[in-house]
Amino acid sequence: MQIPTDTVSLRDYEYRFHERADPAIRAYIAGAAADAVTQRENGAAFERIRLMPRALVDMSQASARSELFGETLDYPILIAPTAYHKLVHPDGELATVQGASLTRTWMTVSTQASVTLEEVARASTAPLWFQLYMQPRREDSLALVRRAEQAGYKALVVTIDASVSGIRNAEQRAGFRLPDGVSAANLAGFAANEPIRASVGSPIFRGMLAHAPTWSDIEWLCGQTTLPVLVKGLLNPADVPAALNAGVSGIIVSNHGGRVLDTLPATIDVLPAVAAAVAGAVPILLDGGVRRGTDIVKAIALGASAVLLGQPVLHALAVGGMPGVVHMLTLLQTELEAAMALLGRPTLRDIDASTLMGRTP
């Protein structure tokens, strides 16, 4: 795969992906819930925020490094969990993690990865997190946790905003089905779940939610591992006390990229309220809508320690394979450094609310 020479931004990768991808796969990866209001708003909300620079600041010791859970993070950029990378590249998550390693980027590996978590770990030289979908049987969830621990993963990320799948009309219209050779490799060998017997007229309430996790499951999980447990998908500040009481070590503000429930608010819009509720108790990360280095600055200014990238990683993997992932991440790292330099903010600690027009720390 050769990266087109005019591919110079994450939006360029997105454009090329839409040009090249199989229509059904494109509908699955890019598809949003319902009318895509939330998906569009994730990006539009960043665009509404204006930056305010400081002039002639000493940048001679500038650095984008920080520390998260005792590990040095070279840039506040992580790869978000996304499923089935083999949909866009034959090497799947192995190509992704190799690109992540070459750019010193941490990757969050999905429960629904198309390569086993152990294979991904063997191919990585950068820290890895494991994203866990709580399974109907606790023993299955715990088996995944133990595998992640044994493979050297540094944290667990529990998705809490998808108790049922979103209604993604674009995906439905395209008739997407997983092709032969692509499956959730980490779940191979698990006993089949009991068939759902939904009552007439109640396709979701009577059956599909019987095993949906609650905060008691998060508390149980935190008690089963020494790894930091983060919850991904928290939007409402009212849920922060329950998360902290359950023992979580971090919160990822996310609306699942607009793929689950439409007309939810943009993640950057709710970040300040969540950060105020957390009040520094645990790190906060933001997922959703990040496409520019300036977006990262805005997220950090409003309380995030780092951001996660989902769809852009798959776009780059589809267009350029492993080199595409390296190039895309390097573009974003470079944009972040340029933004910090032009804003007069030599470190991430210097990026506070005063970086944004009309806001004060």
C-alpha positions in Angstrom: 0.0 0.0 0.0 1.4 3.4 -1.0 0.2 6.4 0.9 -1.0 9.1 -1.6 1.4 12.1 -1.4 -1.4 14.5 -0.8 -2.4 12.8 2.4 -1.3 15.3 4.9 -4.1 15.2 7.6 -6.4 12.9 9.4 -9.3 14.2 7.2 -7.3 13.2 4.1 -7.0 9.7 5.4 -10.8 9.7 6.0 -11.5 10.8 2.5 -9.2 8.2 1.0 -10.8 5.5 3.2 -14.2 6.4 1.8 -12.9 6.3 -1.7 -11.4 2.8 -1.4 -13.3 0.8 1.2 -15.9 -1.8 0.4 -19.3 -0.1 0.8 -20.5 -2.5 3.5 -17.3 -2.3 5.5 -17.3 1.5 5.1 -20.8 1.6 6.4 -19.8 -0.5 9.5 -16.7 1.4 10.3 -18.0 4.9 9.6 -21.6 4.2 10.5 -23.2 6.3 13.2 -26.4 5.7 15.2 -29.6 6.8 13.5 -29.1 10.2 11.8 -25.5 10.8 12.8 -26.3 13.9 14.8 -23.9 13.0 17.6 -21.2 11.9 15.3 -21.2 15.2 13.4 -21.5 17.2 16.7 -18.3 15.5 18.1 -16.3 17.4 15.5 -18.4 20.5 15.2 -18.1 21.1 19.0 -14.3 21.2 18.7 -14.5 23.7 15.9 -16.6 26.1 18.0 -13.9 26.5 20.6 -11.3 29.2 20.0 -7.7 29.2 21.2 -5.9 32.2 22.8 -2.1 32.3 22.4 0.6 33.8 24.6 3.5 35.6 22.9 7.3 35.2 23.3 7.2 32.4 25.8 10.4 30.4 26.4 9.9 27.1 24.6 13.5 25.8 24.8 12.5 23.0 27.2 9.1 22.2 25.5 7.7 18.7 25.8 4.4 16.9 25.4 5.3 14.1 27.8 3.3 13.2 30.8 2.8 10.4 33.2 -0.3 8.1 33.4 -0.6 5.2 35.9 3.1 5.3 36.5 4.1 5.1 32.9 5.7 7.8 30.8 3.3 8.9 28.0 5.3 10.6 25.2 2.3 12.2 23.7 -1.2 12.5 25.2 -2.6 10.3 22.4 -3.8 6.7 22.8 -5.4 4.4 20.3 -9.0 3.7 21.3 -10.5 0.2 21.2 -12.1 -0.7 17.8 -13.2 -4.1 16.6 -12.1 -6.2 13.7 -9.0 -4.5 12.2 -8.8 -7.4 9.7 -11.8 -5.8 7.9 -9.4 -3.3 6.4 -6.0 -5.0 6.5 -5.0 -8.7 6.4 -2.6 -8.3 9.3 -5.3 -6.6 11.4 -4.3 -5.4 14.9 -0.8 -6.7 14.4 -0.2 -4.0 11.8 -1.9 -1.4 14.0 0.2 -2.2 17.1 3.4 -2.2 15.1 2.6 1.3 13.9 1.7 2.3 17.5 5.0 1.0 18.8 7.0 2.9 16.2 5.4 6.1 17.3 5.5 5.2 21.1 1.7 5.3 21.2 -0.3 3.2 23.7 -2.9 1.0 22.2 -6.2 -0.2 23.7 -7.0 -3.7 22.3 -10.6 -4.5 21.9 -12.4 -7.6 23.2 -13.6 -7.9 19.7 -10.2 -7.7 18.1 -9.6 -10.0 15.1 -6.3 -11.0 16.5 -5.8 -12.5 20.0 -4.7 -10.2 22.8 -1.6 -12.4 23.3 -0.5 -12.1 19.7 -0.9 -8.3 19.8 1.1 -8.2 23.0 4.0 -10.2 21.5 4.1 -7.7 18.6 4.1 -4.6 20.8 7.0 -2.6 22.3 4.7 0.1 23.8 2.3 -0.2 26.7 -1.1 -1.8 26.0 -4.5 -1.5 27.6 -7.2 -4.1 27.2 -10.8 -3.1 26.6 -13.3 -5.4 28.2 -16.9 -6.0 27.3 -18.4 -7.6 30.4 -19.5 -11.0 29.5 -22.9 -12.6 30.6 -20.9 -15.0 32.8 -18.5 -13.5 35.3 -16.1 -16.4 34.8 -15.7 -15.5 31.2 -15.0 -11.8 32.0 -12.5 -12.9 34.6 -10.8 -15.3 32.1 -10.3 -12.4 29.7 -8.8 -10.3 32.6 -6.4 -13.0 33.6 -5.2 -13.4 30.0 -4.6 -9.6 29.8 -2.7 -9.7 33.1 -0.6 -12.6 32.0 0.2 -11.0 28.6 1.5 -7.8 30.3 -1.4 -5.4 29.7 -1.1 -2.3 31.9 -4.8 -1.4 32.4 -8.4 -2.5 31.8 -11.0 -0.3 30.0 -14.6 -1.4 30.6 -17.1 -0.1 28.0 -20.2 1.0 29.9 -22.3 2.8 27.2 -23.3 -0.2 25.0 -25.6 -2.5 27.0 -27.3 -3.0 23.6 -26.0 -2.3 20.1 -26.8 1.1 18.6 -29.3 1.2 15.7 -27.0 2.1 12.9 -29.2 2.6 9.8 -26.3 3.0 7.3 -24.9 -0.3 8.4 -28.4 -1.9 8.1 -28.9 -0.5 4.6 -25.6 -1.8 3.4 -26.3 -5.3 4.8 -23.0 -5.6 6.6 -22.0 -9.0 7.8 -18.6 -10.1 9.1 -16.7 -11.8 6.2 -15.2 -15.2 6.4 -11.9 -15.2 8.3 -12.8 -12.2 10.5 -14.1 -12.9 14.0 -13.7 -11.9 17.6 -10.5 -13.9 18.2 -10.4 -13.3 22.0 -13.8 -15.0 22.4 -13.0 -18.2 20.6 -13.8 -21.2 22.7 -16.3 -19.4 25.0 -19.5 -21.3 25.5 -22.4 -19.9 23.4 -24.8 -17.6 25.3 -28.3 -18.8 26.0 -30.6 -17.8 23.2 -32.6 -14.6 23.8 -36.3 -15.3 24.2 -37.8 -11.9 23.8 -41.5 -11.3 24.6 -43.7 -10.3 21.8 -43.6 -6.5 21.4 -40.5 -6.2 23.7 -37.4 -7.0 21.7 -35.0 -5.4 24.1 -36.5 -5.2 27.6 -37.4 -8.9 27.8 -34.2 -10.7 27.3 -31.4 -8.5 25.9 -30.8 -6.6 29.1 -30.9 -9.7 31.4 -27.1 -9.7 31.7 -26.3 -6.0 31.2 -23.7 -4.9 33.7 -24.3 -2.5 36.6 -22.0 -0.6 39.0 -21.9 -3.7 41.2 -20.2 -5.5 38.4 -17.6 -2.7 38.1 -17.0 -2.9 41.8 -16.6 -6.7 41.6 -14.1 -6.3 38.7 -12.0 -3.7 40.6 -11.7 -6.2 43.4 -10.5 -9.0 41.1 -7.4 -7.3 39.6 -4.5 -5.1 40.6 -4.6 -3.4 37.2 -6.1 0.1 36.9 -9.7 -0.2 35.8 -11.1 2.7 33.6 -14.7 3.0 32.5 -15.3 4.2 29.0 -18.6 5.9 28.0 -19.4 8.1 31.0 -21.0 11.4 29.9 -23.2 12.4 32.9 -21.5 14.0 35.9 -24.2 12.4 38.0 -22.5 9.0 37.3 -19.1 10.1 38.7 -19.8 9.3 42.3 -20.9 5.7 41.4 -17.8 5.2 39.3 -15.5 6.5 42.1 -17.3 4.4 44.7 -16.9 1.3 42.6 -13.2 1.9 42.7 -12.3 2.9 39.1 -8.9 4.4 38.5 -9.9 6.5 35.5 -12.8 7.8 33.4 -13.0 8.0 29.6 -15.5 10.6 28.5 -17.0 9.0 25.4 -20.2 8.7 23.4 -18.9 5.7 21.5 -18.1 7.9 18.5 -21.8 8.5 18.0 -22.4 4.9 17.2 -24.7 3.8 20.0 -27.3 6.5 20.8 -27.9 9.5 18.6 -28.4 13.1 19.8 -26.1 12.6 22.8 -23.9 15.7 23.4 -20.4 16.0 22.0 -17.8 14.7 24.4 -15.8 17.9 24.5 -19.0 19.7 25.6 -19.6 17.5 28.6 -15.9 17.2 29.6 -15.8 20.3 31.8 -18.7 19.2 33.9 -17.3 15.6 34.3 -13.9 17.1 35.2 -15.5 19.3 37.9 -17.4 16.3 39.4 -14.2 14.2 39.4 -12.3 17.0 41.0 -8.9 15.4 40.4 -9.7 12.1 42.0 -8.7 10.1 39.0 -7.4 10.8 35.5 -9.9 11.7 32.8 -9.5 10.9 29.1 -11.6 12.0 26.2 -12.7 9.9 23.2 -14.6 11.2 20.2 -14.1 13.8 17.4 -10.4 14.3 17.8 -8.9 15.1 14.3 -6.4 17.8 14.9 -3.6 18.7 17.3 -5.6 21.7 18.3 -8.4 19.4 19.4 -6.0 17.7 21.8 -5.0 21.1 23.2 -8.7 21.9 23.8 -9.4 18.6 25.5 -6.4 19.1 27.9 -7.4 22.7 28.6 -10.9 21.4 29.7 -9.6 18.7 32.0 -8.4 15.7 30.0 -5.1 14.0 30.6 -5.1 12.5 27.2 -7.3 11.7 24.2 -8.1 8.5 22.3 -8.4 8.0 18.5 -10.7 5.4 17.0 -11.9 5.7 13.4 -8.8 7.7 12.2 -6.7 4.6 13.1 -8.8 2.4 10.9 -8.8 4.9 8.1 -5.0 5.0 8.1 -4.7 1.3 8.4 -7.0 0.8 5.4 -5.2 3.4 3.2 -1.6 2.8 4.1 -1.3 -0.3 6.3 1.2 -0.2 9.1 3.1 2.8 7.5 -0.2 4.6 7.3 -0.8 4.2 11.0 2.7 5.5 11.7 2.2 8.5 9.3 -1.2 9.4 10.7 0.0 9.3 14.3 3.1 11.3 13.5 1.0 13.9 11.7 -1.1 14.3 14.9 2.0 14.4 17.2 3.5 17.1 15.0 0.3 19.1 14.9 0.2 19.0 18.7 3.7 20.2 19.0 3.1 23.0 16.5 0.0 24.1 18.4 1.8 24.1 21.8 4.6 26.2 20.3 2.3 28.7 18.7 0.2 29.0 21.8 3.2 29.5 24.0 2.4 26.5 26.2 5.7 24.6 26.7 4.2 21.6 28.6 0.9 19.9 29.0 0.7 21.4 32.6 0.7 24.8 31.0 -2.4 24.1 29.0 -5.3 25.2 31.1 -8.6 27.0 30.6 -6.8 30.3 29.8 -5.6 28.6 26.6 -9.2 29.0 25.4 -10.8 32.3 24.5 -13.2 33.6 27.1 -12.2 31.1 29.8 -10.2 31.4 33.0 -8.5 28.7 35.1 
